[in-house]
Amino acid sequence: MNEALIAETISITGHGGDEIEAYLARPLGQDSFGGVVVIHHLPGYDSSTKEITRKFAAHGYAALMPNLYYREAPGASPDDAAAAARARGGVPDERLVGDVGGAADYLRAMDGSNGRVGVIGYCSGGRQSFLAAASLPLDAAVDCYGAFVVGSPPEGMPLKVGPIVHLAPDLSCPLLGLFGAEDQYPSPEQVDELDKALIEAGKPHEFHSYEGAGHAFFSVNRPAYRVEAANDGWQKIWDFYGRYLAG
Amino acid sequence: MCTYLTEKIAVAGSGKGAAGWFTLTDATVYLDHPQHAPAEHTLNIDFLNPASGPSARVAVELTAESARALARAIEATLQSAPPGLA
């Protein structure tokens, strides 16, 4: 693998036929590749998540990250866009599914696509990755410490999301879950509850919880970064996508 | 965690953003991941004019201790102002 890639900003058709901004990175010199839809975290369509998107291309996948806040703030800087989207309570679930579906369609239609598409999301995107996998035909899904798949936001918190664990029987693909044992959202108990729901539904999945790590341990530019958990987590992702998306 | 815990208030005044001074109409106060501050969670304040778009924003991200000190300083300053000024 020579890690050669090209990355660019494009426009894709998202939920409701809306044209939205997206960041595409794809490998160079590769005849066939799988695709990955990258769902950014709550702080938005930012430089660090674009770096993650390029990382997938360096490892041989076409990766596409839709700007989930584009409608609220076209052309705004990522932090201003995130503040605007946050003030409105975040991204509606239905719109998220439409945008991820549009991104998956784009990846499948690319020259060189092997027809297989996965999804990965971080933080709020972890829950959205699970939601997308339960709502769309996908080939592999990764949930990185997504809160409120299980459980409701604490009393008094004006969070416009609810639990979606009841969607476990609808999962269209295997799920890899990567969690911090010291995280409270999701807590280890909530991760266990999701694990049990998936076992009950007969859905293939593998969960890994890292001791000494909390929420957002993949974030290299934040104090939450935990190098051992992140390195092992990336290896788990390469193994998982290698089984279900590569080729 | 992504708390979404937010207090919204209407404000009157001005703020200086990336494009210069603008009229403020709203402020949001929330506890969440910062964009820039080296802490896992911060008390964030956005001073806004939503009618002028998302970029009409002055943002600060403060540690909880700093935010409490700021709140006390604001209150103390207003309390000590001569009658009729504040």
Interface residues (C-beta under 8 A of the other chain):
Chain A: H41 L42 P43 D46 E72 A73 A76 S77 D79 D80 A81 A82 A83 A84 R86 A87 G89 G90 C123 S124 A147 P153 M157 P158 L159 K160 D183 Q184 Y185 G214 H215 A216 R222 P223 A224
Chain B: M1 C2 T3 Y4 L5 T6 K8 T28 Y30 D32 H33 Q35 H36 P38 A39 E40 D46 L48 P50 G53 P54 S55 R57 A59
